[in-house]
């Protein structure tokens, strides 16, 4: 995994496309082996779906989220890796 050597910081990119219907892609990087959780929440803070919950090696990752069973609206996605936590907003339009 040659690209893994280039990863030096935790990052969570804005999903694309955004707004989306019904699928979107979320990219993130982790600079060291960590337990990674990537979850989707609604505006009330209720967990909607867990996309990732596993140990992952250093590298860049891409996850697809399918919101076809959800109502239109604002959702949040949160990456927890090691001691690093970051949350971003996305918009589902149907």
C-alpha positions, 0 to 999 in steps of 0.5 A: 500500500504505497499511498499509506506512506503519504498519510500523515493526519486524520482527515474526513472529507466532505461527502460527494455529491452533496446534496445527494439522492440516494447515495453518496461517498465519504472519504477519510484517512488514518495515519496509524492503525486504529479502531475506526467507527464511521456512523450516520446520525439524524438531526436529533442525534439518533444513530441511523447507521454504522458504516465502519466499526473495525480495526483499520491499517494506515491509509485512505478509505472510501465508503458508500452510503445509501440513504434510500430508506431515509427521509429528506433532510440533514444528516451528520456523519462522524469519524472516530479513530483513536482519539480523533473525532470529527463530524460533518454535515450532509443533505439528502434531497429526494 
